Amino acid sequence: MRWNKASLLALPAIASAHGAHHHHQEVFSQDHLDELEQKWGTDWGFSGISTYAHLPHTRCLTNPEAAYDIAILGAPFDTAVSYRPGARFGPRAIRSGSARQTSFRGYNARAGLNPFTSWASIVDCGDIPITPFDNALALRQMSEAYLELAGRGPTQRSIQSGVKYLSKPKVITLGGDHSVALPALRALNKAYGHPITVVHFDAHLDTWHPAKYPSAWIDSEDPTTQSFLNHGSMFWLASIEGLVANGSSVHAGLRTRLSGDDEADYEEDTQQGWMRISTDDIDDVGTKGIVESIMERVGTETPVYLSIDIDVIDPGLAPATGTPEPGGWSTRELIRILRGIEGLNVVGADIVEVSPAYDSSAEITSIAAAQIVYEVLTSIVRKGLTEQARIESVKSSDKDEL
């Protein structure tokens, strides 16, 4: 064939037509697709793109049709810390720490289920893109992101499984510093229409009046002062806004120093409606006593936001955090307590303050945080099954009475 100008100009059209024809001929059977999935569809712990536990990833915030029952969401924000920064890298580190978790080896023997393959559709929604330059804008971005995600409905997977436990999807946040709890509580308050009980694991109160951080540059009487948003005062702000249920919320693992020369911090905390469990209490009552105190206070029906600061663990076991406090609980003790409170009606959760620059080369803090997320996931999924069994039992009893 002799090529001239006209034939050269026609090349793209010829190639396009050939490609379309070729594509039209490529019809793959379901058996073939299943075979490809079996061959290439799984990853080792050390391979694949980094998502939490190799879960499917979707950018939920840009995909309003994205469906899930439980979402893993990163909040890479740390410009409200009071000591060591770096928690903006926490979500990435926790995902890395979860690499050995996979759906095909995810069975939790203590709970009798695999949370990744049970009734709930669980996805990694990626991170909220949060500015590091303007905390007012950052707070707005986080608040709007949580509101967007709180409006999604249950998936066909959970509906078809018969589990009616979920009326709204649940979000587990990978922090980020602890101030990310404030926008999460704002969204939950709007979604449920009332204040939310908080079960808070932390070495610190995080209910401090922001003026406890002394500065002649702020108006301590103006709660809209932007510097009031920090990782030690977000629950104070949440209380001011009426977001936290007064009389049923709990701190656990406390061992912080207080402001000034007296216990005024405790008095203010009590006025905000919190019960305090210190780190030392575990020596007197054990993990069982801690669990009983929390469950007796909160119960199994109240909607709960579970907020876990990694510094509740002793820094010898979890050094990568911004405000380390020696003398904390062991990783095993915390996990045992979390397993013991699985009856809580958790509607949202976070694991925060992982600052990986201070971790060991073995990533012990990130691995601990990833395991904590796994335990929380397991408890939420198990609660769904037990709640569904309770509902069916009640229905059966009603029929028997008729």
Disulfide bonds with the S-S distance in Angstrom:
Cys60-Cys125 2.01
